[in-house]
Amino acid sequence: MDNQSKPSSNFIKYTAVGFQMLVTIGLFAFIGYKIDQHQHNENYIFTAILGLIGTAASLYQVVKALNKEK
C-alpha cells in the first residue's frame, strides 16, 4: 500500500512546485507591468527585468526544495 501512495505523493509535490514557479514568475512580471504602466514606458523594460528576476527566484526555490528532500 505504501508503494502506491508514494508516486501520487511525488506527483502532488512536484505539481505544487510547478504552480509555485508559475505564481512567482507571474507575480514579478505583473509588478513590472504595473511599474511600466505607471511610468508610461512603451518598451516594458521593468516587466522584462522583473520577469527574469522572478524566473531566477523561482529556480532558486525549486533547487532549495529539491535539496531539502535529500
Sine and cosine of phi, psi and omega as CSV:
sin_phi,cos_phi,sin_psi,cos_psi,sin_omega,cos_omega
0.00,0.00,-0.59,0.81,0.00,-1.00
-0.91,0.40,-0.52,0.85,-0.01,-1.00
-0.92,0.38,-0.52,0.85,0.00,-1.00
-0.98,0.20,-0.53,0.84,-0.03,-1.00
-0.98,0.21,-0.42,0.91,-0.02,-1.00
-0.90,0.45,-0.76,0.64,0.02,-1.00
-0.88,0.48,-0.62,0.78,0.01,-1.00
-0.94,0.35,-0.54,0.84,0.06,-1.00
-0.91,0.41,-0.68,0.73,0.05,-1.00
-0.90,0.44,-0.65,0.76,0.01,-1.00
-0.87,0.49,-0.72,0.70,0.00,-1.00
-0.90,0.43,-0.67,0.74,-0.02,-1.00
-0.89,0.46,-0.73,0.68,-0.05,-1.00
-0.97,0.25,-0.46,0.89,0.12,-0.99
-0.92,0.40,-0.65,0.76,0.04,-1.00
-0.89,0.45,-0.61,0.79,0.04,-1.00
-0.90,0.44,-0.65,0.76,0.04,-1.00
-0.89,0.45,-0.70,0.72,0.04,-1.00
-0.91,0.41,-0.59,0.81,0.04,-1.00
-0.89,0.45,-0.66,0.75,0.06,-1.00
-0.88,0.47,-0.70,0.71,-0.02,-1.00
-0.87,0.49,-0.70,0.71,-0.02,-1.00
-0.92,0.39,-0.67,0.74,-0.02,-1.00
-0.89,0.45,-0.76,0.65,-0.01,-1.00
-0.90,0.43,-0.69,0.72,-0.01,-1.00
-0.89,0.45,-0.64,0.77,0.01,-1.00
-0.91,0.42,-0.72,0.69,0.02,-1.00
-0.89,0.46,-0.69,0.73,0.00,-1.00
-0.91,0.42,-0.62,0.78,0.02,-1.00
-0.90,0.43,-0.68,0.74,0.04,-1.00
-0.89,0.47,-0.68,0.73,0.05,-1.00
-0.88,0.48,-0.64,0.77,0.02,-1.00
-0.90,0.44,-0.67,0.74,0.02,-1.00
-0.91,0.41,-0.61,0.79,0.06,-1.00
-0.90,0.44,-0.69,0.72,0.03,-1.00
-0.89,0.46,-0.63,0.78,0.05,-1.00
-0.90,0.44,-0.69,0.72,-0.03,-1.00
-0.91,0.41,-0.61,0.79,-0.01,-1.00
-1.00,0.09,-0.10,0.99,-0.03,-1.00
0.86,0.51,0.67,0.74,0.06,-1.00
-0.99,0.12,0.72,-0.69,0.05,-1.00
-1.00,0.01,-0.32,0.95,-0.06,-1.00
-1.00,-0.02,-0.16,0.99,0.00,-1.00
0.80,0.60,0.75,0.67,-0.04,-1.00
-0.94,0.34,-0.63,0.78,0.02,-1.00
-0.93,0.37,-0.56,0.83,0.07,-1.00
-0.88,0.47,-0.71,0.71,-0.01,-1.00
-0.92,0.40,-0.72,0.69,-0.04,-1.00
-0.91,0.42,-0.75,0.66,-0.02,-1.00
-0.94,0.35,-0.47,0.88,0.12,-0.99
-0.90,0.44,-0.67,0.75,0.06,-1.00
-0.93,0.38,-0.64,0.77,0.05,-1.00
-0.90,0.43,-0.64,0.76,0.05,-1.00
-0.89,0.45,-0.62,0.79,0.05,-1.00
-0.90,0.43,-0.71,0.71,0.03,-1.00
-0.89,0.45,-0.67,0.75,0.00,-1.00
-0.90,0.43,-0.65,0.76,-0.01,-1.00
-0.93,0.36,-0.61,0.79,0.06,-1.00
-0.91,0.41,-0.61,0.79,0.07,-1.00
-0.88,0.48,-0.67,0.74,0.02,-1.00
-0.89,0.45,-0.64,0.77,0.01,-1.00
-0.91,0.41,-0.73,0.68,0.00,-1.00
-0.89,0.47,-0.66,0.75,0.03,-1.00
-0.89,0.46,-0.66,0.75,0.00,-1.00
-0.93,0.36,-0.62,0.78,0.00,-1.00
-0.94,0.33,-0.58,0.81,0.05,-1.00
-0.95,0.32,-0.46,0.89,0.00,-1.00
-0.93,0.37,-0.50,0.86,-0.03,-1.00
-0.93,0.37,-0.51,0.86,-0.10,-0.99
-0.97,0.22,0.00,0.00,0.00,0.00
